[in-house]
Amino acid sequence: MIYKLLHTGAENGVTLRDMETLTKQDSRAIRKQIEAERRAGVPILADSKSGYFLPNSEGEKARCVKQMRGRAREILRTADAIEAGEIAQNE
């Protein structure tokens, strides 16, 4: 279980590279495990500076959720733009 490798607070984050070393798994397997644990209710947080960590406050958890929702909105906007685009005709 990945969450057992993590510490509380962003200042104590564990990078994906460090988790690869600790678990002897590749990044894809680790990300899948993190996703499974999150969906089971384990609040594994992450940011690009700190890596993965457990929340030390509701505020820290809320910031992570806000960032994730923002990324999801951007992905949907891009998907909508692709869907609305026209297929180029080869001449």
All heavy atoms as an XYZ file, in Angstrom:
710
protein
N       0.836     -1.177      0.000
C       0.000      0.000      0.000
C       0.883      1.243      0.000
O       1.721      1.415      0.871
C      -0.926      0.006      1.201
C      -1.884     -1.137      1.236
S      -3.347     -0.627      2.095
C      -4.415     -1.931      1.631
N       0.643      2.083     -0.984
C       1.450      3.282     -1.176
C       1.319      4.239     -0.001
O       2.297      4.834      0.437
C       1.065      3.983     -2.498
C       1.370      3.080     -3.701
C       1.757      5.334     -2.626
C       2.807      2.734     -3.910
N       0.107      4.411      0.520
C      -0.085      5.411      1.566
C       0.803      5.167      2.789
O       1.166      6.098      3.491
C      -1.563      5.527      1.962
C      -2.053      4.483      2.930
C      -1.994      4.711      4.309
C      -2.581      3.282      2.493
C      -2.446      3.759      5.203
C      -3.034      2.338      3.372
C      -2.973      2.572      4.728
O      -3.414      1.637      5.609
N       1.212      3.933      3.006
C       2.087      3.632      4.145
C       3.504      4.177      3.950
O       4.258      4.301      4.903
C       2.123      2.127      4.394
C       0.812      1.593      4.918
C       0.892      0.124      5.229
C      -0.434     -0.338      5.803
N      -0.391     -1.740      6.218
N       3.851      4.515      2.709
C       5.165      5.080      2.412
C       5.177      6.606      2.553
O       6.237      7.218      2.496
C       5.591      4.731      0.985
C       5.698      3.253      0.644
C       5.960      3.092     -0.845
C       6.773      2.588      1.469
N       3.988      7.193      2.697
C       3.864      8.646      2.658
C       3.873      9.269      4.039
O       3.558      8.617      5.034
C       2.572      9.028      1.919
C       2.461      8.475      0.499
C       1.130      8.876     -0.109
C       3.614      8.944     -0.358
N       4.206     10.550      4.049
C       4.251     11.335      5.275
C       3.193     12.426      5.188
O       2.649     12.713      4.126
C       5.633     11.954      5.454
C       6.737     10.954      5.375
N       6.989     10.036      6.369
C       7.626     10.691      4.392
C       8.004      9.264      6.011
N       8.409      9.639      4.809
N       2.922     13.052      6.309
C       1.917     14.104      6.373
C       2.528     15.446      5.992
O       3.614     15.791      6.462
C       1.323     14.178      7.791
O       0.769     12.902      8.110
C       0.226     15.212      7.885
N       1.810     16.192      5.141
C       2.225     17.539      4.768
C       3.058     17.584      3.505
O       3.889     16.714      3.260
N       2.807     18.633      2.704
C       3.530     18.808      1.444
C       5.035     18.900      1.656
O       5.818     18.427      0.826
C       3.022     20.058      0.721
N       5.431     19.489      2.772
C       6.867     19.639      3.038
C       7.566     18.297      3.222
O       8.794     18.220      3.192
C       7.088     20.529      4.270
C       6.616     19.955      5.579
C       5.123     20.138      5.870
O       4.386     20.666      5.002
O       4.694     19.746      6.964
N       6.790     17.224      3.366
C       7.343     15.880      3.545
C       6.988     14.954      2.381
O       6.969     13.736      2.540
C       6.827     15.280      4.859
C       7.265     16.096      6.046
O       8.443     16.403      6.207
N       6.319     16.492      6.874
N       6.718     15.533      1.231
C       6.311     14.758      0.070
C       7.360     13.757     -0.384
O       8.562     13.937     -0.159
N       6.884     12.709     -1.023
C       7.750     11.658     -1.566
C       7.579     11.677     -3.087
O       6.461     11.583     -3.591
C       7.364     10.272     -1.001
C       8.244      9.182     -1.585
C       7.433     10.272      0.520
N       8.669     11.793     -3.803
C       8.592     11.861     -5.258
C       8.286     10.490     -5.852
O       8.518      9.446     -5.226
C       9.917     12.366     -5.870
O      10.937     11.387     -5.624
C      10.308     13.719     -5.300
N       7.785     10.510     -7.067
C       7.500      9.272     -7.776
C       8.787      8.463     -7.958
O       8.793      7.244     -7.791
C       6.851      9.583     -9.124
C       6.360      8.414     -9.935
C       5.331      7.591     -9.170
C       5.768      8.896    -11.247
N       9.858      9.140     -8.254
C      11.147      8.455     -8.433
C      11.569      7.739     -7.140
O      12.049      6.601     -7.173
C      12.208      9.471     -8.847
C      13.499      8.815     -9.284
C      14.373      9.767    -10.005
N      13.803      9.950    -11.347
C      14.266     10.782    -12.237
N      15.300     11.530    -11.971
N      13.707     10.889    -13.426
N      11.371      8.402     -5.999
C      11.695      7.760     -4.721
C      10.793      6.547     -4.469
O      11.253      5.523     -3.959
C      11.560      8.745     -3.565
C      12.679      9.764     -3.532
O      13.738      9.532     -4.145
O      12.495     10.819     -2.886
N       9.519      6.666     -4.847
C       8.609      5.536     -4.667
C       8.991      4.364     -5.565
O       8.847      3.204     -5.173
C       7.165      5.962     -4.916
C       6.581      6.659     -3.702
S       4.805      6.800     -3.811
C       4.689      8.351     -4.653
N       9.505      4.660     -6.754
C       9.977      3.582     -7.625
C      11.103      2.813     -6.937
O      11.135      1.584     -6.973
C      10.472      4.144     -8.953
C       9.373      4.621     -9.860
C       9.891      5.278    -11.133
O      10.881      6.029    -11.067
O       9.293      5.035    -12.185
N      11.997      3.543     -6.306
C      13.113      2.905     -5.599
C      12.612      2.097     -4.408
O      13.043      0.961     -4.194
C      14.117      3.979     -5.125
O      14.595      4.696     -6.267
C      15.285      3.348     -4.382
N      11.699      2.682     -3.639
C      11.197      2.019     -2.433
C      10.372      0.773     -2.737
O      10.453     -0.214     -2.014
C      10.339      2.990     -1.615
C      11.061      4.154     -0.942
C      10.061      5.182     -0.437
C      11.922      3.635      0.191
N       9.584      0.819     -3.808
C       8.662     -0.277     -4.101
C       9.179     -1.261     -5.137
O       8.596     -2.329     -5.308
C       7.310      0.266     -4.619
O       7.525      0.934     -5.867
C       6.669      1.198     -3.611
N      10.217     -0.858     -5.868
C      10.737     -1.677     -6.976
C       9.669     -1.860     -8.071
O       9.658     -2.855     -8.775
C      11.218     -3.045     -6.492
C      12.198     -3.010     -5.357
C      13.516     -2.442     -5.759
C      14.530     -2.625     -4.662
N      15.054     -1.388     -4.118
N       8.770     -0.875     -8.185
C       7.741     -0.885     -9.224
C       7.988      0.283    -10.170
O       8.620      1.269     -9.792
C       6.353     -0.729     -8.613
C       5.912     -1.881     -7.736
C       4.515     -1.646     -7.197
O       3.680     -1.039     -7.836
N       4.282     -2.143     -5.990
N       7.438      0.179    -11.384
C       7.574      1.295    -12.310
C       6.503      2.357    -12.007
O       5.558      2.109    -11.260
C       7.534      0.850    -13.764
C       6.214      0.232    -14.184
O       5.168      0.517    -13.574
O       6.214     -0.532    -15.157
N       6.683      3.533    -12.602
C       5.810      4.661    -12.300
C       4.355      4.378    -12.666
O       3.443      4.814    -11.960
C       6.295      5.926    -13.003
O       6.302      5.755    -14.402
N       4.142      3.652    -13.733
C       2.764      3.341    -14.139
C       2.050      2.512    -13.074
O       0.903      2.776    -12.722
C       2.766      2.619    -15.478
C       1.394      2.369    -16.004
C       1.435      1.789    -17.393
N       0.089      1.688    -17.904
C      -0.263      0.951    -18.913
N       0.648      0.246    -19.555
N      -1.498      0.900    -19.317
N       2.715      1.500    -12.553
C       2.124      0.646    -11.518
C       1.845      1.453    -10.249
O       0.804      1.272     -9.607
C       3.040     -0.532    -11.221
N       2.765      2.329     -9.906
C       2.588      3.151     -8.710
C       1.402      4.085     -8.881
O       0.564      4.216     -7.978
C       3.874      3.941     -8.396
C       4.987      2.976     -7.984
C       3.615      4.986     -7.298
C       6.368      3.596     -7.950
N       1.295      4.731    -10.035
C       0.165      5.638    -10.282
C      -1.162      4.894    -10.234
O      -2.148      5.409     -9.716
C       0.341      6.341    -11.623
C       1.379      7.428    -11.596
C       1.355      8.205    -12.913
N       2.335      9.257    -12.907
C       3.426      9.287    -13.646
N       3.687      8.291    -14.476
N       4.264     10.299    -13.572
N      -1.204      3.684    -10.768
C      -2.427      2.883    -10.717
C      -2.795      2.558     -9.269
O      -3.962      2.606     -8.890
C      -2.271      1.595    -11.529
C      -2.354      1.810    -13.028
C      -2.263      0.505    -13.772
C      -3.663     -0.096    -13.774
N      -3.783     -1.233    -14.689
N      -1.797      2.241     -8.465
C      -2.046      1.926     -7.057
C      -2.530      3.165     -6.317
O      -3.455      3.086     -5.501
C      -0.788      1.357     -6.394
C      -0.977      0.969     -4.948
C      -2.007     -0.131     -4.746
O      -2.111     -1.052     -5.555
N      -2.779     -0.041     -3.677
N      -1.928      4.312     -6.590
C      -2.363      5.562     -5.961
C      -3.815      5.844     -6.322
O      -4.632      6.194     -5.459
C      -1.441      6.731     -6.367
C      -0.086      6.561     -5.685
C      -2.071      8.081     -6.016
C       0.994      7.491     -6.200
N      -4.159      5.679     -7.587
C      -5.533      5.913     -8.023
C      -6.501      4.971     -7.313
O      -7.566      5.389     -6.862
C      -5.644      5.743     -9.545
C      -6.994      6.100    -10.089
C      -7.356      7.563     -9.908
O      -6.449      8.413     -9.795
O      -8.571      7.866     -9.874
N      -6.135      3.710     -7.193
C      -6.994      2.739     -6.505
C      -7.177      3.118     -5.037
O      -8.296      3.067     -4.509
C      -6.396      1.335     -6.625
N      -6.097      3.521     -4.384
C      -6.195      3.908     -2.980
C      -7.032      5.173     -2.817
O      -7.843      5.270     -1.896
C      -4.802      4.079     -2.381
C      -4.079      2.746     -2.234
C      -2.702      2.852     -1.634
O      -2.465      3.702     -0.749
O      -1.816      2.068     -2.064
N      -6.847      6.145     -3.717
C      -7.661      7.364     -3.665
C      -9.135      7.026     -3.807
O      -9.972      7.541     -3.076
C      -7.234      8.326     -4.779
C      -5.957      9.065     -4.496
C      -5.536      9.863     -5.700
N      -4.498     10.834     -5.387
C      -3.820     11.508     -6.298
N      -4.066     11.322     -7.603
N      -2.892     12.382     -5.937
N      -9.465      6.166     -4.759
C     -10.869      5.813     -4.981
C     -11.443      5.003     -3.830
O     -12.662      4.955     -3.647
C     -11.026      5.085     -6.309
C     -10.798      6.039     -7.463
C     -11.044      5.420     -8.786
N     -10.760      6.411     -9.832
C     -11.177      6.293    -11.061
N     -11.892      5.249    -11.432
N     -10.871      7.221    -11.942
N     -10.583      4.391     -3.050
C     -11.025      3.672     -1.849
C     -11.145      4.615     -0.650
O     -11.507      4.171      0.444
C     -10.049      2.543     -1.540
N     -10.836      5.892     -0.869
C     -11.023      6.876      0.192
C      -9.769      7.360      0.891
O      -9.852      8.145      1.837
N      -8.606      6.920      0.461
C      -7.357      7.385      1.065
C      -6.992      8.726      0.419
O      -6.796      8.786     -0.795
C      -6.211      6.370      0.861
C      -4.927      6.885      1.492
C      -6.587      5.012      1.418
N      -6.902      9.791      1.197
C      -6.635     11.113      0.617
C      -5.163     11.340      0.303
O      -4.454     12.091      0.978
C      -7.138     12.073      1.692
C      -6.880     11.334      2.968
C      -7.117      9.875      2.637
N      -4.676     10.687     -0.744
C      -3.297     10.875     -1.177
C      -3.257     12.142     -2.022
O      -3.912     12.227     -3.051
C      -2.775      9.669     -1.970
C      -2.767      8.419     -1.080
C      -1.382      9.949     -2.535
C      -2.423      7.134     -1.805
N      -2.506     13.125     -1.573
C      -2.383     14.392     -2.266
C      -1.084     14.420     -3.048
O      -0.187     13.608     -2.819
C      -2.409     15.552     -1.274
C      -3.545     15.574     -0.252
C      -3.478     16.858      0.570
C      -4.887     15.403     -0.892
N      -0.984     15.374     -3.972
C       0.241     15.515     -4.755
C       0.344     16.931     -5.283
O      -0.662     17.602     -5.499
C       0.238     14.543     -5.922
N       1.568     17.371     -5.449
C       1.825     18.591     -6.209
C       3.157     18.432     -6.926
O       3.936     17.535     -6.624
C       1.752     19.857     -5.347
C       2.840     19.970     -4.306
O       3.987     19.538     -4.568
O       2.574     20.525     -3.234
N       3.376     19.284     -7.900
C       4.550     19.127     -8.759
C       5.861     19.420     -8.028
O       6.908     18.954     -8.449
C       4.428     20.017     -9.989
O       4.284     21.365     -9.600
N       5.820     20.160     -6.953
C       7.038     20.490     -6.203
C       7.388     19.428     -5.167
O       8.544     19.068     -5.008
C       6.869     21.827     -5.478
C       6.726     23.010     -6.390
C       6.516     24.269     -5.590
C       6.178     25.428     -6.513
N       5.804     26.622     -5.757
N       6.373     18.938     -4.456
C       6.613     18.092     -3.295
C       6.529     16.601     -3.551
O       7.089     15.814     -2.817
C       5.607     18.440     -2.194
O       5.639     19.814     -1.915
N       5.761     16.207     -4.537
C       5.505     14.795     -4.743
C       4.197     14.403     -4.084
O       3.264     15.199     -4.010
N       4.126     13.187     -3.571
C       2.914     12.656     -2.951
C       3.025     12.743     -1.443
O       4.097     12.546     -0.864
C       2.707     11.203     -3.374
C       2.417     11.060     -4.851
C       3.445     10.848     -5.764
C       1.122     11.152     -5.334
C       3.179     10.720     -7.122
C       0.849     11.033     -6.682
C       1.878     10.823     -7.568
O       1.619     10.708     -8.905
N       1.874     12.993     -0.796
C       1.856     13.134      0.648
C       0.435     12.989      1.163
O      -0.526     13.014      0.396
C       2.443     14.490      1.073
C       1.761     15.677      0.426
C       0.752     16.370      1.086
C       2.140     16.107     -0.833
C       0.129     17.454      0.494
C       1.526     17.198     -1.437
C       0.512     17.867     -0.765
N       0.301     12.847      2.459
C      -1.000     12.807      3.117
C      -1.303     14.203      3.658
O      -0.382     14.930      4.034
C      -0.991     11.773      4.242
C      -0.683     10.336      3.791
C      -0.515      9.429      5.000
C      -1.764      9.812      2.859
N      -2.570     14.586      3.715
C      -2.899     15.945      4.147
C      -2.644     16.165      5.636
O      -2.851     15.270      6.447
C      -4.394     16.066      3.836
C      -4.904     14.664      3.874
C      -3.768     13.810      3.384
N      -2.189     17.385      5.947
C      -2.049     17.744      7.357
C      -3.143     18.712      7.789
O      -3.195     19.104      8.943
C      -0.657     18.297      7.675
C      -0.388     19.629      7.020
O      -1.267     20.251      6.427
N       0.847     20.085      7.107
N      -4.025     19.079      6.830
C      -5.139     19.973      7.157
C      -6.210     19.860      6.080
O      -5.946     19.376      4.974
C      -4.660     21.420      7.245
O      -4.287     21.896      5.960
N      -7.397     20.330      6.407
C      -8.474     20.380      5.415
C      -8.102     21.346      4.293
O      -8.451     21.129      3.144
C      -9.795     20.787      6.069
C     -10.438     19.682      6.880
C     -10.790     18.450      6.059
O     -11.311     18.585      4.933
O     -10.546     17.337      6.556
N      -7.386     22.427      4.631
C      -6.969     23.400      3.627
C      -6.043     22.793      2.594
O      -6.174     23.062      1.394
N      -5.119     21.974      3.048
C      -4.189     21.316      2.127
C      -4.955     20.371      1.203
O      -4.712     20.327     -0.007
C      -3.146     20.549      2.945
C      -1.876     20.260      2.204
C      -0.782     19.753      3.112
O      -1.006     18.754      3.822
O       0.299     20.371      3.112
N      -5.903     19.655      1.761
C      -6.729     18.750      0.958
C      -7.561     19.539     -0.048
O      -7.635     19.169     -1.227
C      -7.632     17.927      1.888
C      -8.318     16.778      1.215
C      -8.881     15.783      2.212
C     -10.175     16.257      2.802
N     -10.864     15.208      3.572
N      -8.142     20.645      0.382
C      -8.970     21.477     -0.496
C      -8.154     22.057     -1.653
O      -8.630     22.116     -2.790
C      -9.629     22.592      0.303
N      -6.909     22.465     -1.395
C      -6.048     22.998     -2.460
C      -5.779     21.946     -3.527
O      -5.816     22.224     -4.724
C      -4.729     23.519     -1.889
C      -4.814     24.920     -1.324
C      -3.447     25.478     -0.959
N      -2.761     24.709      0.082
C      -3.022     24.805      1.381
N      -3.949     25.627      1.810
N      -2.342     24.087      2.253
N      -5.521     20.738     -3.092
C      -5.249     19.648     -4.041
C      -6.489     19.362     -4.882
O      -6.395     19.216     -6.102
C      -4.798     18.401     -3.291
S      -4.361     17.021     -4.370
N      -7.642     19.285     -4.246
C      -8.893     19.025     -4.969
C      -9.157     20.145     -5.968
O      -9.544     19.888     -7.117
C     -10.069     18.854     -3.986
C     -11.402     18.863     -4.708
C      -9.900     17.567     -3.177
N      -8.923     21.385     -5.567
C      -9.135     22.529     -6.460
C      -8.239     22.421     -7.697
O      -8.684     22.646     -8.826
C      -8.861     23.836     -5.722
C      -9.107     25.062     -6.552
C      -8.845     26.331     -5.754
C      -9.061     27.559     -6.633
N      -8.787     28.797     -5.904
N      -6.985     22.059     -7.502
C      -6.058     21.899     -8.629
C      -6.506     20.766     -9.547
O      -6.473     20.899    -10.779
C      -4.645     21.619     -8.125
C      -3.989     22.812     -7.484
C      -2.641     22.456     -6.858
O      -2.269     21.288     -6.748
N      -1.914     23.469     -6.437
N      -6.949     19.658     -8.976
C      -7.398     18.525     -9.785
C      -8.637     18.896    -10.609
O      -8.729     18.559    -11.786
C      -7.711     17.318     -8.895
C      -6.498     16.694     -8.268
S      -6.959     15.348     -7.168
C      -6.544     13.975     -8.234
N      -9.568     19.601     -9.993
C     -10.779     20.013    -10.708
C     -10.433     20.996    -11.831
O     -11.027     20.945    -12.906
C     -11.799     20.607     -9.756
C     -12.413     19.586     -8.817
C     -13.529     20.187     -7.975
N     -13.937     19.322     -6.902
C     -14.719     18.256     -7.008
N     -15.166     17.907     -8.198
N     -15.046     17.528     -5.963
N      -9.468     21.869    -11.598
C      -9.021     22.799    -12.634
C      -8.427     22.067    -13.824
O      -8.722     22.389    -14.977
N      -7.592     21.067    -13.558
C      -7.020     20.272    -14.648
C      -8.115     19.534    -15.416
O      -8.076     19.454    -16.639
C      -5.989     19.275    -14.099
C      -4.689     19.936    -13.696
C      -3.565     18.931    -13.488
N      -3.866     17.873    -12.559
C      -3.618     17.897    -11.254
N      -3.078     18.966    -10.705
N      -3.919     16.872    -10.494
N      -9.094     19.018    -14.678
C     -10.197     18.305    -15.330
C     -10.981     19.241    -16.244
O     -11.344     18.864    -17.370
C     -11.127     17.685    -14.281
N     -11.227     20.468    -15.799
C     -11.933     21.443    -16.646
C     -11.146     21.740    -17.914
O     -11.712     21.833    -19.008
C     -12.201     22.740    -15.874
C     -13.410     22.670    -14.964
C     -13.786     24.044    -14.414
N     -12.738     24.644    -13.608
C     -12.542     24.395    -12.313
N     -13.335     23.559    -11.667
N     -11.561     24.992    -11.663
N      -9.828     21.893    -17.793
C      -8.993     22.170    -18.965
C      -9.017     21.009    -19.951
O      -9.075     21.205    -21.159
C      -7.557     22.487    -18.535
C      -7.413     23.825    -17.852
C      -7.879     24.983    -18.721
O      -7.523     25.031    -19.912
O      -8.627     25.833    -18.200
N      -8.989     19.794    -19.452
C      -9.053     18.620    -20.321
C     -10.391     18.587    -21.054
O     -10.446     18.313    -22.263
C      -8.822     17.319    -19.519
C      -7.356     17.254    -19.058
C      -9.197     16.080    -20.330
C      -7.075     16.186    -18.025
N     -11.477     18.886    -20.361
C     -12.794     18.917    -21.006
C     -12.877     20.005    -22.064
O     -13.454     19.789    -23.138
C     -13.893     19.108    -19.962
C     -14.198     17.875    -19.113
C     -15.165     18.245    -17.991
C     -14.758     16.760    -19.966
N     -12.309     21.171    -21.798
C     -12.297     22.242    -22.797
C     -11.550     21.804    -24.057
O     -11.983     22.076    -25.174
C     -11.657     23.504    -22.226
C     -12.551     24.259    -21.300
C     -11.895     25.573    -20.886
N     -12.613     26.100    -19.748
C     -12.058     26.612    -18.659
N     -10.742     26.685    -18.573
N     -12.800     27.058    -17.680
N     -10.432     21.156    -23.864
C      -9.650     20.682    -25.007
C     -10.425     19.620    -25.776
O     -10.468     19.644    -27.015
C      -8.292     20.140    -24.538
O      -7.594     21.186    -23.854
C      -7.451     19.646    -25.707
N     -11.053     18.686    -25.062
C     -11.847     17.650    -25.731
C     -12.992     18.279    -26.509
O     -13.271     17.871    -27.650
C     -12.380     16.649    -24.703
N     -13.652     19.284    -25.933
C     -14.746     19.975    -26.626
C     -14.245     20.656    -27.897
O     -14.914     20.617    -28.936
C     -15.405     21.011    -25.710
C     -16.216     20.377    -24.590
O     -16.522     19.170    -24.666
O     -16.540     21.108    -23.621
N     -13.077     21.283    -27.824
C     -12.521     21.969    -28.996
C     -12.184     20.979    -30.103
O     -12.444     21.237    -31.281
C     -11.280     22.764    -28.602
N     -11.614     19.842    -29.723
C     -11.303     18.811    -30.719
C     -12.589     18.295    -31.348
O     -12.688     18.152    -32.573
C     -10.499     17.669    -30.084
C      -9.094     18.147    -29.719
C     -10.441     16.440    -31.007
C      -8.312     17.176    -28.873
N     -13.574     18.033    -30.534
C     -14.840     17.534    -31.032
C     -15.511     18.502    -31.995
O     -16.076     18.102    -33.013
C     -15.771     17.258    -29.837
C     -17.038     16.521    -30.171
C     -17.801     16.163    -28.932
O     -18.128     17.054    -28.136
O     -18.064     14.943    -28.759
N     -15.393     19.788    -31.720
C     -16.020     20.819    -32.559
C     -15.206     21.122    -33.811
O     -15.722     21.703    -34.756
C     -16.210     22.098    -31.751
N     -13.943     20.714    -33.822
C     -13.074     21.014    -34.966
C     -13.468     20.242    -36.203
O     -14.167     19.238    -36.155
N     -13.014     20.760    -37.310
C     -13.298     20.115    -38.578
C     -12.112     19.269    -39.013
O     -10.966     19.582    -38.713
C     -13.604     21.179    -39.632
C     -14.896     21.921    -39.326
C     -15.301     22.847    -40.458
O     -14.923     22.580    -41.617
O     -16.003     23.822    -40.158
N     -12.417     18.222    -39.726
C     -11.382     17.331    -40.245
C     -10.780     17.989    -41.487
O     -11.499     18.388    -42.401
C     -11.956     15.939    -40.577
C     -12.508     15.312    -39.298
C     -10.893     15.063    -41.225
C     -13.266     14.034    -39.529
N      -9.456     18.082    -41.497
C      -8.772     18.685    -42.647
C      -8.892     17.750    -43.851
O      -8.775     16.533    -43.728
C      -7.306     18.928    -42.318
N      -9.101     18.347    -44.980
C      -9.203     17.576    -46.225
C      -7.851     17.613    -46.938
O      -7.262     18.661    -47.122
C     -10.266     18.199    -47.139
C     -11.655     18.233    -46.540
C     -12.207     16.837    -46.246
O     -12.030     15.932    -47.045
N     -12.850     16.691    -45.110
N      -7.331     16.439    -47.266
C      -6.078     16.367    -48.021
C      -6.353     16.764    -49.470
O      -7.300     16.301    -50.070
C      -5.491     14.956    -47.977
C      -4.992     14.606    -46.611
O      -4.611     15.484    -45.838
N      -4.984     13.332    -46.285
N      -5.502     17.580    -49.979
C      -5.708     18.035    -51.369
C      -4.669     17.453    -52.279
O      -3.640     17.087    -51.975
C      -5.637     19.559    -51.424
C      -6.767     20.172    -50.638
C      -6.697     21.684    -50.652
O      -6.192     22.262    -51.621
O      -7.152     22.272    -49.681
